[in-house]
Amino acid sequence: MFVNEKFRYEMPVKIEFGAGKVDHLANYIDEVRGNKVLIVGDQGVLHAGIIEKVEAPLKKANIPYLVFNDIGTEATIESVDKAYQLAEESHCDVVIGVGGGSSLDIAKSVGLLLGNGGDIRNYVGLDKVPTQGNPVIAIPTTAGTGSEITRFSVLSDKTKKVKLSVGSMFNCPTIALVDPELTLTLPPHLTATTGMDALTHALESFVNKETQPISEALSKEAMKLISRSLRLAVVQGENLNARKDMLLASTMAAMAFNTTRLGLAHSLAIPLGAKFNIPHGLVNAILLPEVMRFNLIGNTKKFIEIAEIFGEEIAGLSDREAAERAVNAIKKLNEDIGISQNLSDFHVKEEDLEEVAKEAMLSGNTPINPVKPTVNDLINICKSVMV
């Protein structure tokens, strides 16, 4: 069982959690000494009226702001370029990201560029950012990506059909404003897929080779919250307690993997999402049970713990049988929250899988997976979720 005895844990983000926190947004602008704000939010949060909730305290405090909402279903290099140009030309010195991972990753990238200049492509990779960017206040409206506290921005290059990652502690937001009331209008299917993204973060961090005591505690508590509340959040979207649990779980899971990274579900999800336009949380949900099955022999004791967290009865079972109950638990969770898709639904064909697998082998998440995979192993995982 992997538990690193020598480790580093770093979390530069101030977290403000609680219902109604967004009403105090002007105070946080003052705290970071902001003069003019760029709000980055997608069309979904605009139409849901959430941008208006962010604007209200700024208007009340007479804080000037602009809104950038030229964002599709994914964060793209092109959107970063446009938002950065707008921020620079308008002399904005603080960025507020509102929404899911796409909006938050764009906001983080713009803050980075305001402080460092240049082109976001220059910072792709790990620790390529020379200094802290301008202040970013991240306001999540989904309980899944955890981008409000992480060092990573995942950006799509649509021309090359690849996803690029910027990873640096200098890319973390300054403040995470985590208000569960803003998640109440999230539709059931998005609640389900983003919730499975949060679960994949917690679970992959928990079992990988970089796990350590602080991240483990965060991962376990996140999984407990998800086990208790994801089903309720999907079928009772107005249930504020379930929404609180899920948003807290998402943030805690991100606090875990921000240090440890992840595993094969994410290694595969990135190329599959880029090439076939599969939403990130959904592709993780599709892959996770079979990735778990592949990893069982690499960290059996941890998978037994996961089975127990999800309420599986393991008394009298062998270790392997008890660990397999964890796979069954996650498959049942997918079924209960309405996730039934497979890779074939997104026109993935077997002849596509070798390219996907080879790209996944290059991910930084692959070497820390509890079982070292081959290209054929990754192809077989994908084949198992084709239908």
VOKE-570033 format. One record per residue (C-alpha): residue number from 1; residue in one letter; x, y, z. Coordinates in Angstrom, 2 decimals, always signed. Layout:
<pts>
n|res|x|y|z
NUM|A|X|Y|Z
...
</pts>
This chain:
<pts>
n|res|x|y|z
1|M|+0.00|+0.00|+0.00
2|F|+1.50|+3.30|-1.11
3|V|+1.93|+6.01|+1.54
4|N|+4.90|+8.33|+1.12
5|E|+6.63|+9.07|+4.41
6|K|+8.55|+12.01|+2.96
7|F|+6.33|+14.48|+1.19
8|R|+5.54|+18.09|+0.47
9|Y|+2.11|+19.68|+0.70
10|E|+1.52|+23.20|-0.59
11|M|-1.77|+25.08|-0.89
12|P|-1.45|+28.79|-1.72
13|V|-5.19|+29.38|-2.25
14|K|-7.42|+31.05|+0.34
15|I|-10.73|+29.13|+0.48
16|E|-13.95|+30.94|+1.42
17|F|-16.69|+28.32|+1.69
18|G|-20.38|+28.73|+2.46
19|A|-23.83|+29.65|+1.22
20|G|-24.09|+33.34|+0.38
21|K|-20.34|+33.94|+0.14
22|V|-20.75|+35.50|-3.31
23|D|-22.66|+38.40|-1.74
24|H|-19.39|+39.54|-0.15
25|L|-17.43|+39.54|-3.40
26|A|-16.59|+43.25|-3.23
27|N|-14.73|+42.66|+0.04
28|Y|-12.48|+40.14|-1.68
29|I|-11.78|+42.55|-4.53
30|D|-10.66|+45.08|-1.92
31|E|-8.56|+42.39|-0.24
32|V|-6.53|+41.81|-3.42
33|R|-6.45|+45.58|-4.09
34|G|-8.30|+45.33|-7.36
35|N|-9.42|+48.37|-9.34
36|K|-11.08|+46.89|-12.44
37|V|-12.39|+43.38|-12.93
38|L|-12.72|+41.00|-15.86
39|I|-15.47|+38.43|-15.22
40|V|-14.95|+35.23|-17.20
41|G|-18.05|+33.03|-17.50
42|D|-19.62|+30.82|-20.14
43|Q|-23.05|+31.09|-21.74
44|G|-24.51|+28.56|-19.32
45|V|-23.83|+30.64|-16.21
46|L|-24.95|+33.74|-18.08
47|H|-28.34|+32.24|-18.97
48|A|-28.74|+30.72|-15.49
49|G|-28.52|+34.21|-13.99
50|I|-25.34|+33.45|-12.06
51|I|-23.33|+36.21|-13.74
52|E|-25.95|+38.66|-12.45
53|K|-25.36|+37.37|-8.91
54|V|-21.65|+38.06|-9.35
55|E|-22.27|+41.50|-10.85
56|A|-24.65|+42.64|-8.08
57|P|-22.06|+43.17|-5.29
58|L|-19.68|+44.82|-7.77
59|K|-22.38|+47.28|-8.85
60|K|-23.27|+48.00|-5.23
61|A|-19.63|+48.80|-4.45
62|N|-19.12|+50.78|-7.71
63|I|-16.34|+48.46|-8.85
64|P|-15.91|+48.69|-12.64
65|Y|-15.98|+45.43|-14.56
66|L|-16.29|+43.78|-17.97
67|V|-17.72|+40.38|-18.85
68|F|-16.07|+37.89|-21.23
69|N|-18.34|+35.00|-22.24
70|D|-16.94|+33.83|-25.59
71|I|-16.45|+30.32|-24.21
72|G|-17.59|+27.00|-25.65
73|T|-17.91|+23.65|-23.91
74|E|-14.14|+23.54|-23.33
75|A|-11.42|+25.98|-22.40
76|T|-9.51|+26.76|-25.59
77|I|-6.28|+28.52|-26.42
78|E|-8.29|+30.86|-28.64
79|S|-10.59|+31.92|-25.78
80|V|-7.60|+32.59|-23.56
81|D|-6.06|+34.80|-26.25
82|K|-9.29|+36.80|-26.66
83|A|-9.92|+37.20|-22.93
84|Y|-6.33|+38.25|-22.26
85|Q|-6.46|+40.84|-25.04
86|L|-9.69|+42.27|-23.59
87|A|-8.25|+42.38|-20.06
88|E|-5.05|+44.07|-21.18
89|E|-6.70|+46.64|-23.45
90|S|-9.26|+47.50|-20.73
91|H|-6.65|+47.70|-17.94
92|C|-8.29|+45.02|-15.79
93|D|-6.10|+44.00|-12.87
94|V|-8.27|+41.26|-11.30
95|V|-9.90|+38.26|-12.98
96|I|-13.01|+36.52|-11.66
97|G|-13.74|+33.07|-13.07
98|V|-17.35|+31.91|-12.76
99|G|-18.52|+28.46|-13.87
100|G|-17.09|+25.02|-14.41
101|G|-13.56|+24.04|-15.26
102|S|-13.57|+25.76|-18.67
103|S|-14.33|+29.22|-17.29
104|L|-12.01|+28.81|-14.32
105|D|-9.10|+27.53|-16.42
106|I|-9.45|+30.46|-18.81
107|A|-9.61|+32.92|-15.89
108|K|-6.50|+31.42|-14.32
109|S|-4.67|+31.60|-17.63
110|V|-5.59|+35.26|-18.10
111|G|-4.39|+36.11|-14.58
112|L|-1.14|+34.29|-15.30
113|L|-0.64|+36.25|-18.53
114|L|-1.46|+39.62|-16.95
115|G|+1.38|+39.04|-14.51
116|N|+3.87|+37.34|-16.82
117|G|+3.04|+38.45|-20.37
118|G|+3.65|+36.46|-23.52
119|D|+1.60|+33.60|-24.96
120|I|-0.09|+30.93|-22.85
121|R|+1.53|+28.28|-25.08
122|N|+4.90|+29.28|-23.59
123|Y|+3.79|+28.00|-20.18
124|V|+2.52|+24.55|-21.20
125|G|+4.05|+21.85|-19.01
126|L|+5.02|+21.77|-15.35
127|D|+6.56|+24.73|-13.54
128|K|+7.18|+26.88|-16.60
129|V|+5.63|+30.03|-15.05
130|P|+8.30|+32.39|-13.65
131|T|+6.22|+34.40|-11.16
132|Q|+2.77|+34.88|-9.65
133|G|+0.19|+36.34|-12.01
134|N|-2.47|+38.92|-11.25
135|P|-5.11|+38.06|-8.63
136|V|-7.75|+35.53|-9.66
137|I|-10.95|+34.87|-7.72
138|A|-12.41|+31.51|-8.73
139|I|-16.14|+30.90|-8.20
140|P|-17.16|+27.32|-9.11
141|T|-20.72|+26.57|-10.19
142|T|-20.18|+22.83|-10.64
143|A|-18.98|+20.30|-8.08
144|G|-16.40|+18.44|-10.08
145|T|-13.28|+19.97|-11.57
146|G|-11.80|+21.53|-8.44
147|S|-10.14|+24.07|-10.71
148|E|-10.88|+26.76|-8.11
149|I|-7.86|+25.61|-6.09
150|T|-5.60|+23.68|-8.46
151|R|-2.37|+24.59|-10.21
152|F|-3.56|+23.12|-13.52
153|S|-5.31|+24.71|-16.50
154|V|-6.30|+22.27|-19.24
155|L|-6.71|+24.03|-22.60
156|S|-7.81|+22.63|-25.94
157|D|-6.02|+23.43|-29.16
158|K|-8.87|+22.88|-31.61
159|T|-6.68|+23.07|-34.71
160|K|-4.42|+20.23|-33.52
161|K|-7.14|+18.33|-31.61
162|V|-5.00|+18.08|-28.49
163|K|-5.34|+19.24|-24.91
164|L|-2.49|+21.14|-23.30
165|S|-1.89|+21.54|-19.58
166|V|-0.30|+24.42|-17.71
167|G|+0.79|+23.31|-14.24
168|S|+2.34|+25.69|-11.72
169|M|+1.64|+26.88|-8.19
170|F|+1.83|+30.35|-9.75
171|N|-1.26|+29.34|-11.74
172|C|-3.40|+28.81|-8.61
173|P|-6.20|+31.28|-7.94
174|T|-5.70|+33.76|-5.15
175|I|-9.11|+33.13|-3.59
176|A|-11.57|+30.28|-4.10
177|L|-15.07|+31.60|-3.39
178|V|-17.00|+28.36|-2.94
179|D|-20.73|+29.03|-2.59
180|P|-23.01|+25.96|-2.82
181|E|-26.06|+28.11|-3.59
182|L|-24.58|+28.72|-7.04
183|T|-24.78|+24.99|-7.83
184|L|-28.51|+24.62|-7.13
185|T|-29.49|+25.16|-10.78
186|L|-27.01|+22.63|-12.21
187|P|-29.01|+20.11|-14.31
188|P|-29.10|+16.44|-13.19
189|H|-26.84|+15.06|-15.93
190|L|-24.16|+17.71|-15.32
191|T|-24.47|+17.13|-11.59
192|A|-23.84|+13.43|-12.25
193|T|-20.87|+13.80|-14.61
194|T|-19.12|+16.55|-12.65
195|G|-19.68|+14.55|-9.48
196|M|-17.99|+11.56|-11.08
197|D|-15.10|+13.81|-12.07
198|A|-14.68|+14.76|-8.40
199|L|-14.84|+11.09|-7.41
200|T|-12.21|+10.17|-9.99
201|H|-9.94|+12.91|-8.59
202|A|-10.31|+11.63|-5.04
203|L|-10.00|+7.95|-5.92
204|E|-7.04|+8.19|-8.29
205|S|-5.13|+10.39|-5.86
206|F|-5.90|+7.91|-3.06
207|V|-4.48|+4.85|-4.80
208|N|-1.57|+6.27|-6.82
209|K|+2.13|+6.07|-5.98
210|E|+2.39|+9.69|-4.83
211|T|-0.27|+9.45|-2.12
212|Q|+0.72|+10.86|+1.27
213|P|-1.00|+11.36|+4.64
214|I|-2.53|+14.79|+3.99
215|S|-3.81|+13.97|+0.51
216|E|-5.11|+10.61|+1.76
217|A|-7.21|+12.23|+4.46
218|L|-8.65|+14.68|+1.94
219|S|-9.38|+11.92|-0.59
220|K|-11.12|+9.70|+1.94
221|E|-13.35|+12.47|+3.25
222|A|-14.20|+13.53|-0.32
223|M|-15.22|+9.96|-1.19
224|K|-17.37|+9.72|+1.95
225|L|-19.18|+12.93|+1.03
226|I|-19.73|+11.74|-2.54
227|S|-20.98|+8.34|-1.39
228|R|-23.46|+10.09|+0.88
229|S|-24.69|+12.85|-1.41
230|L|-24.09|+12.45|-5.15
231|R|-27.26|+10.45|-5.74
232|L|-29.28|+12.98|-3.74
233|A|-27.75|+15.95|-5.57
234|V|-28.74|+14.38|-8.90
235|V|-32.36|+13.59|-8.03
236|Q|-32.94|+16.49|-5.60
237|G|-31.11|+19.40|-7.18
238|E|-32.66|+21.82|-4.70
239|N|-31.22|+19.90|-1.72
240|L|-28.73|+22.43|-0.35
241|N|-27.13|+19.98|+2.08
242|A|-26.38|+17.55|-0.76
243|R|-25.02|+20.43|-2.84
244|K|-22.80|+21.53|+0.07
245|D|-21.44|+18.00|+0.42
246|M|-20.67|+17.72|-3.27
247|L|-18.99|+21.10|-3.58
248|L|-16.90|+20.46|-0.48
249|A|-15.99|+17.01|-1.82
250|S|-14.92|+18.51|-5.13
251|T|-12.71|+21.08|-3.43
252|M|-11.18|+18.53|-1.06
253|A|-10.49|+16.06|-3.89
254|A|-8.74|+18.84|-5.78
255|M|-6.67|+19.68|-2.69
256|A|-5.56|+16.04|-2.75
257|F|-4.65|+15.65|-6.42
258|N|-3.16|+19.14|-6.69
259|T|-0.16|+17.61|-4.95
260|T|-0.28|+13.95|-5.96
261|R|-1.71|+14.07|-9.51
262|L|-4.00|+11.25|-10.72
263|G|-3.97|+7.98|-12.71
264|L|-4.94|+6.13|-15.88
265|A|-8.54|+7.33|-16.09
266|H|-7.23|+10.86|-16.55
267|S|-4.35|+9.73|-18.77
268|L|-6.93|+8.29|-21.17
269|A|-9.62|+10.93|-20.64
270|I|-7.48|+13.74|-22.02
271|P|-6.86|+12.30|-25.53
272|L|-10.35|+10.76|-25.72
273|G|-11.93|+14.08|-24.80
274|A|-9.79|+16.03|-27.24
275|K|-10.28|+13.72|-30.22
276|F|-13.94|+12.76|-29.77
277|N|-15.44|+15.70|-27.87
278|I|-16.44|+13.59|-24.88
279|P|-17.16|+15.77|-21.82
280|H|-14.39|+15.32|-19.28
281|G|-16.49|+14.17|-16.33
282|L|-18.42|+11.73|-18.50
283|V|-15.36|+10.08|-20.01
284|N|-13.90|+9.68|-16.51
285|A|-17.13|+8.04|-15.37
286|I|-17.05|+5.65|-18.31
287|L|-13.42|+4.70|-17.73
288|L|-13.19|+4.62|-13.94
289|P|-14.60|+1.15|-13.11
290|E|-12.38|-0.61|-15.66
291|V|-9.31|+1.41|-14.64
292|M|-10.05|+0.36|-11.05
293|R|-10.32|-3.28|-12.12
294|F|-6.93|-3.02|-13.85
295|N|-5.38|-1.45|-10.74
296|L|-6.76|-3.85|-8.11
297|I|-3.60|-5.92|-7.74
298|G|-1.46|-2.80|-7.40
299|N|-3.12|-1.45|-4.26
300|T|-5.59|-4.05|-3.01
301|K|-5.90|-2.73|+0.55
302|K|-6.85|+0.73|-0.66
303|F|-9.58|-0.68|-2.90
304|I|-10.97|-2.58|+0.08
305|E|-11.18|+0.76|+1.91
306|I|-13.02|+2.25|-1.06
307|A|-15.51|-0.63|-1.03
308|E|-16.20|+0.05|+2.66
309|I|-16.60|+3.81|+2.07
310|F|-19.29|+3.03|-0.53
311|G|-21.16|+0.72|+1.81
312|E|-20.22|-2.64|+0.33
313|E|-20.49|-5.70|+2.56
314|I|-17.07|-7.40|+2.60
315|A|-17.21|-9.65|+5.66
316|G|-15.90|-13.14|+4.92
317|L|-14.49|-12.22|+1.52
318|S|-10.92|-12.68|+0.38
319|D|-8.91|-9.49|-0.11
320|R|-9.29|-9.73|-3.87
321|E|-13.04|-10.33|-3.65
322|A|-13.42|-7.41|-1.22
323|A|-11.41|-5.12|-3.50
324|E|-13.59|-6.09|-6.47
325|R|-16.61|-4.85|-4.52
326|A|-15.19|-1.33|-4.99
327|V|-15.52|-1.74|-8.76
328|N|-19.09|-2.97|-8.35
329|A|-19.91|+0.01|-6.11
330|I|-18.78|+2.56|-8.70
331|K|-20.62|+0.76|-11.50
332|K|-23.80|+0.86|-9.39
333|L|-23.26|+4.54|-8.69
334|N|-22.97|+5.26|-12.42
335|E|-26.16|+3.32|-13.05
336|D|-28.09|+5.07|-10.28
337|I|-27.19|+8.57|-11.50
338|G|-28.03|+7.83|-15.12
339|I|-24.60|+7.40|-16.68
340|S|-24.93|+4.59|-19.22
341|Q|-22.88|+5.81|-22.18
342|N|-19.89|+4.01|-23.63
343|L|-17.09|+5.05|-25.98
344|S|-18.93|+3.80|-29.06
345|D|-21.65|+6.36|-28.38
346|F|-19.05|+9.00|-29.28
347|H|-17.97|+7.21|-32.47
348|V|-14.74|+5.86|-31.00
349|K|-13.59|+2.87|-33.05
350|E|-11.10|+0.15|-32.19
351|E|-8.71|+1.40|-34.84
352|D|-8.54|+4.73|-32.94
353|L|-7.40|+3.19|-29.70
354|E|-3.69|+2.70|-30.38
355|E|-3.19|+6.42|-30.99
356|V|-5.17|+7.25|-27.84
357|A|-3.17|+4.76|-25.79
358|K|+0.19|+6.01|-27.05
359|E|-0.76|+9.57|-26.16
360|A|-1.97|+8.44|-22.73
361|M|+1.38|+6.75|-22.08
362|L|+3.00|+10.21|-22.27
363|S|+0.81|+11.65|-19.51
364|G|+2.44|+12.53|-16.21
365|N|-0.38|+10.60|-14.53
366|T|+0.71|+7.28|-16.07
367|P|+4.03|+6.65|-14.22
368|I|+2.36|+7.15|-10.82
369|N|-0.52|+4.77|-11.50
370|P|-0.45|+1.81|-9.05
371|V|+0.09|-0.67|-11.90
372|K|+2.53|+0.10|-14.70
373|P|+0.62|-0.24|-17.99
374|T|+1.65|-1.09|-21.52
375|V|+0.08|+0.40|-24.62
376|N|-1.87|-2.84|-25.04
377|D|-3.17|-2.58|-21.48
378|L|-4.57|+0.86|-22.22
379|I|-6.10|-0.34|-25.46
380|N|-7.79|-3.19|-23.61
381|I|-9.19|-0.85|-20.95
382|C|-10.76|+1.22|-23.70
383|K|-12.07|-1.85|-25.50
384|S|-13.80|-2.95|-22.30
385|V|-15.88|+0.26|-22.29
386|M|-16.63|+0.40|-26.01
387|V|-20.09|-1.15|-25.53
</pts>
